[in-house]
């Protein structure tokens, strides 16, 4: 029962984290478009994506030599602070600084999934429990990608992007509280070495080596990331210019990505086997 309790905490934190991220992204897209049109939206996408390539592998590499649950709680705490500060700056009418901090919060969100994936094998007591936990994590992600934009849409109707960002910060705090109660079993990992330029470069190189085996995995991942970046800009322009649905329209169109994710997750759970992963990944990128 103790193991299941910790797994549930991880799942609850992940669900709240995804809802927070997807709702915050909608608010930031609206702010970026109002501040500078499509070019500012593209800049926001770059702020969200480029540092992830560096920070993500480093954080995950460092967590392998420490307690992953501590790293998870720490990243969630900093992320909540960034979102809260972004909301405050927006309230003070400093949109550019708000976008930088809000976009930086996504950098830390990118570390949540791999930290979860590393924690679950230490928490699950049986292979069947681990399989169920991974399936629940995928379902929580797709559901959160639908619920987050819907909540953002409601927040934009009754309030403003400030309300949405503040709500996202509260959700991340909730995720941190859930993760704070997680305790892994077994012998803790060795303490991490001091973070230096050389160790950071080593962690980054290890991450790229893992991604490049096989090389096609890196190519396909880059293709999907490119498509996602294009969609970030296109969704805002379609909602506000083409369809004339205003700020809330950005949320409703973004929610369709979550709905598609739910459908795709359901089909994958129903049909996909371990021997079909490569072909399924290619098909997924083609559909993107």
C-alpha positions in Angstrom: 0.0 0.0 0.0 2.9 2.4 0.8 4.3 1.9 -2.7 0.9 2.6 -4.3 0.5 5.7 -2.2 3.8 7.1 -3.5 2.9 6.2 -7.1 -0.4 8.0 -6.7 1.5 11.1 -5.4 3.7 11.0 -8.5 0.7 10.7 -10.8 -1.2 13.5 -9.1 1.8 15.8 -9.2 2.3 15.0 -12.9 -1.4 15.7 -13.8 -1.4 19.0 -11.9 1.9 19.9 -13.6 0.6 19.3 -17.1 -2.6 21.2 -16.5 -0.5 24.1 -15.2 1.9 24.1 -18.2 -0.8 23.9 -20.9 -2.9 26.6 -19.3 0.1 28.9 -18.8 1.2 28.4 -22.4 -2.2 29.7 -23.6 -2.0 32.8 -21.4 1.6 33.4 -22.6 0.6 33.0 -26.2 -2.1 35.6 -25.8 0.3 38.0 -24.1 3.0 37.5 -26.7 0.6 38.2 -29.6 -0.9 41.3 -28.0 2.7 42.6 -27.3 4.2 42.0 -30.7 2.1 39.9 -33.0 3.4 36.6 -34.6 7.1 37.6 -34.3 6.7 37.8 -30.5 4.9 34.5 -30.4 7.8 33.0 -32.3 10.3 34.5 -29.9 8.3 33.0 -27.0 8.5 29.6 -28.6 12.3 30.0 -28.9 12.6 31.1 -25.3 10.6 28.0 -24.2 12.5 25.5 -26.4 16.2 26.5 -26.8 17.4 26.3 -23.2 15.6 23.0 -22.8 18.2 21.4 -25.0 20.9 22.3 -22.5 19.2 22.3 -19.1 17.1 19.2 -19.6 20.0 16.7 -20.0 22.0 18.4 -17.3 19.3 18.2 -14.7 18.4 14.6 -15.5 22.1 13.7 -15.5 22.7 15.3 -12.1 19.6 13.7 -10.6 21.0 10.3 -11.4 23.7 11.0 -8.8 21.3 12.3 -6.1 17.8 11.8 -4.8 15.4 12.3 -7.8 12.4 13.2 -5.6 14.4 16.1 -4.2 15.3 17.3 -7.6 11.7 17.0 -8.6 10.4 19.1 -5.7 13.1 21.7 -6.2 12.3 22.1 -9.9 8.6 22.4 -9.2 9.2 25.0 -6.5 11.3 27.2 -8.8 8.8 26.8 -11.6 6.0 27.9 -9.3 8.0 31.0 -8.4 8.7 31.8 -12.0 5.0 31.6 -12.9 4.0 33.7 -9.9 6.6 36.3 -10.8 5.4 36.3 -14.4 1.8 37.0 -13.3 3.0 39.8 -11.0 5.0 41.4 -13.8 2.1 41.2 -16.1 -0.1 42.9 -13.5 2.6 45.6 -13.4 2.3 45.9 -17.2 5.8 44.6 -18.0 4.8 42.0 -20.6 8.3 41.3 -22.0 9.8 40.4 -18.6 6.6 38.4 -17.9 7.1 36.4 -21.1 10.8 35.7 -20.3 10.0 34.3 -16.9 6.9 32.4 -18.0 8.8 30.9 -20.9 11.6 29.9 -18.5 9.1 28.0 -16.4 8.6 25.6 -19.4 12.3 24.8 -19.2 11.7 23.2 -15.8 8.5 21.5 -16.9 10.6 19.6 -19.5 12.5 17.9 -16.7 9.3 16.6 -14.9 8.5 13.7 -17.2 12.0 12.1 -17.2 12.3 12.6 -13.5 9.0 10.8 -13.1 10.1 8.0 -15.5 13.2 7.5 -13.3 11.2 7.5 -10.1 8.5 5.1 -11.0 10.7 1.9 -11.2 11.9 2.7 -7.6 8.3 3.0 -6.4 6.4 0.3 -8.2 6.5 -3.1 -6.4 5.7 -5.3 -9.5 6.2 -5.1 -13.2 2.4 -4.9 -13.6 2.2 -2.0 -11.3 4.9 -0.2 -13.2 3.1 -0.8 -16.5 -0.1 0.6 -15.0 1.7 3.6 -13.7 3.2 4.4 -17.0 -0.2 4.1 -18.7 -1.7 6.4 -16.1 1.1 8.9 -16.7 0.3 9.0 -20.4 -3.4 9.4 -19.7 -2.8 12.2 -17.2 -0.7 14.0 -19.8 -3.3 13.8 -22.5 -6.1 14.7 -20.1 -4.1 17.6 -18.7 -3.3 18.9 -22.3 -7.1 19.0 -22.8 -8.1 20.3 -19.3 -5.4 23.0 -19.1 -6.5 25.0 -22.2 -10.1 24.6 -21.2 -9.4 26.2 -17.8 -7.3 28.9 -19.5 -10.2 29.7 -21.8 -12.5 30.1 -18.8 -10.0 32.2 -17.0 -9.6 34.5 -20.1 -13.3 34.9 -20.3 -13.9 35.8 -16.7 -10.5 37.5 -16.1 -7.2 37.9 -17.9 -3.9 36.2 -18.5 -2.8 37.2 -15.0 -5.6 35.1 -13.6 -4.5 32.1 -15.7 -0.8 32.4 -14.8 -1.6 32.8 -11.1 -3.8 29.7 -11.2 -1.0 27.8 -13.0 1.4 28.8 -10.2 -1.0 27.4 -7.6 -1.3 24.1 -9.5 2.5 23.7 -9.6 2.6 24.3 -5.9 0.0 21.6 -5.5 2.2 19.3 -7.6 5.3 20.1 -5.4 3.3 19.3 -2.3 2.3 15.9 -3.8 5.9 15.2 -4.8 7.2 16.2 -1.4 5.6 13.2 0.2 7.3 10.7 -2.2 9.9 8.5 -0.7 11.9 6.0 -2.7 12.9 2.6 -1.5 16.3 1.0 -1.7 19.8 2.5 -1.4 19.9 6.2 -2.3 22.1 7.1 -5.3 25.5 8.4 -4.7 25.8 12.1 -3.9 26.2 14.2 -6.9 29.6 15.7 -7.8 29.9 19.5 -7.7 28.4 21.0 -10.8 31.2 22.3 -13.0 31.4 23.4 -16.7 33.1 20.1 -17.5 30.5 17.9 -15.7 27.7 19.9 -17.3 29.2 19.4 -20.7 29.6 15.7 -20.0 25.9 15.4 -18.9 24.8 17.2 -22.1 27.0 15.0 -24.3 25.6 11.9 -22.7 22.1 13.0 -23.4 22.8 13.7 -27.1 24.6 10.3 -27.4 21.5 8.6 -26.1 19.2 10.5 -28.4 21.4 9.7 -31.5 21.1 5.9 -31.1 19.7 5.3 -33.6 20.2 8.6 -35.5 16.7 8.5 -37.0 15.3 9.0 -33.5 16.9 12.4 -33.3 15.7 13.3 -36.7 12.1 12.3 -36.0 12.2 14.1 -32.6 13.5 17.3 -34.3 10.7 17.0 -36.9 8.0 16.7 -34.3 9.4 19.6 -32.3 9.5 21.8 -35.4 5.9 21.0 -36.1 5.0 21.9 -32.5 6.8 25.2 -32.8 4.9 26.1 -36.0 1.6 25.2 -34.3 2.4 27.6 -31.4 2.4 30.5 -33.8 -0.4 29.2 -36.1 -2.9 28.6 -33.4 -2.8 32.2 -32.2 -3.0 33.7 -35.6 -5.9 31.4 -36.6 -7.8 32.2 -33.4 -7.4 35.9 -33.3 -7.1 36.9 -37.0 -8.6 34.2 -39.2 -11.5 33.0 -37.0 -11.9 36.2 -35.0 -12.6 34.2 -31.8 -10.4 36.4 -29.5 -8.2 35.3 -26.6 -10.4 32.4 -25.5 -10.3 31.0 -29.1 -6.6 30.4 -28.6 -7.5 28.2 -25.6 -10.2 26.2 -27.5 -7.9 25.5 -30.5 -5.0 24.5 -28.1 -7.5 22.2 -26.3 -7.9 20.3 -29.6 -4.3 19.2 -29.3 -5.1 17.6 -26.0 -8.2 16.0 -27.4 -6.1 14.5 -30.2 -3.7 13.3 -27.6 -6.4 11.5 -25.7 -7.6 9.7 -28.8 -4.0 8.8 -29.8 -3.2 7.5 -26.3 -6.3 5.4 -26.4 -5.4 3.9 -29.8 -1.8 3.2 -28.6 -3.0 1.5 -25.5 -5.4 -0.6 -27.5 -3.2 -1.6 -30.4 0.5 -0.9 -29.7 3.0 -3.5 -28.7 6.7 -3.2 -27.9 7.6 -4.6 -31.3 5.7 -1.8 -33.0 7.2 1.2 -31.2 9.5 2.3 -34.0 6.8 2.2 -36.7 4.3 3.9 -34.4 6.8 6.7 -33.7 7.3 7.3 -37.4 3.5 7.3 -38.0 3.0 9.8 -35.1 5.5 12.2 -36.6 4.0 11.9 -40.0 0.6 12.7 -38.5 2.1 15.8 -36.8 
